[in-house]
C-alpha cells in the first residue's frame, strides 16, 4: 500500500500527478516525444477525474477500491463513446491504455503494489473496439525465446535449491511454454472468474496426454459439439509440463495443471471441504495449506486468467524484454498470435491446425498482412519481367 504521505499532496501537487510527471519524463528521456504529446492531456484529465471524486493514489493501490475505481473510469469512457459527438470506442480504449501504462510504471517505480487497470472487472466495462487489429500484439521470436529462457532458468534454479518447494517457478515456466508454443488461449487453460463452465475452470491433468502431445480444451467453436478440442503440445510445452508433473506430483487426475498459489483462495477451498475449525489444526500438523489440500485430496482452485497475466507481467520485467510503446508486458494472447504468424509464414495449414480454426479463411483473416506482402513481391517480380 502507498503511504499516507505518498497518497496525499505536497506543495499542492498530488501523488497521482507526481506519478504522471515521472512517467511522462521517463518516456521523454527515452525519445518517446510523440507518445508524451498524445498521453499528457489524457493523463491530466484522469488526474482531474480522480480529484473530482476525492480519490488518491492510496485508493488506486487498495486491493478492493483500486479495481472498483478503474471500473468506474472505464464506464466513464464508455459513456463518452456512446454520447452524441463523443469519442470513438478506439479512442476510449487508447485513453484507458495510456492510464494503464502510467499505473504500470507506478508498479515498477514501487509507488503502487499492483496495476488496478489490468483487472478483468475493470476492462470489461470498456466499449468494444471494432477497429482494433487482430494482431495488435504478438510475441516475436526474440521475445518468446527471452521470456521462455528466463522462466526456464528461474525454474531450474528453484529446483536446484529445493526440488519440493520449486512448484511456483516450475508452474510459471510451464505456463509460459504452453502459451508460447501450443497456441492456446489463456481462458482455455486458466480459470475464468466470470465463466463457470467446466472447461473454463483451469486445465486438469486428466485432459493432458503427454505421450500423444495433446491437451483437451474448451475452444471457441460456434458449433456446440466441436467446442471440446485437442490442442497440440509441441516439444518445449511437453517438456515443461513433464517437469511440472514431476515437481507437482498431482494426487488425483482432476488436479489443476496450473494451481493457484494465492493463500486466501487455498484456505477458502479447504474450509469449503473440511469440518468447521479443522483447517487450522491440519495446517499446524502438515506445515502449510497446500500440503493439507494434497493430503485430503482436495483440488485447489486453478490459477485465474488475472493471475496468469500477473505471472507474465513479472516474467516480462524480469527478462528485461524490449516492448512497443503501447505495451507494458507480453500479454497471453500475444503468444497465440506470435506462434500462429511464425507457422503461417511456413505452412498455412499447419498454422490453421495449431490455432484450431475451423476454416482456413479465419486463419487468413488474422494474417492477411503476410499474404498482402507476398503478393506485392510477386507483383513486383512480374512487372519487372514484363518490362524486360
Secondary structure, 3 states (H helix, E strand, C coil): CCCHHHHCEECCEEHHHHHHHHHHHHHHHCCCHHHHHHHHHHHHHHHHHHHHCCCCHHHHHCCCHHHHHHHHHHHHHHHHHHCCCCCCHHHHHHHHHHHHHHHHHHHHCCCCCCCHHHCHHHHCCCCCCCCCCCCCCCCCHHHHHHHHHHHHHHHHHHHHHCHHHCHHHHHHHHHHHHHHHHCCCHHHHCECCCCCCHHHECCEHHHEECCCCEEEEECCCCCHHHCEEEEECCHHHHHHHHHHHHHHCCCCCCCECCECCCHHHHHHHHHHHCCCCHHHHHHHHHCCHHHHHHHHCCCCCECEHHHHHHHHHHHHHHHCCCCCCCCCCCCHHHHHHHHHHHHHCCCHHHHHHHHCCCCHHHHHHHCHHHHHHHHHHHHHHHHHHHCC
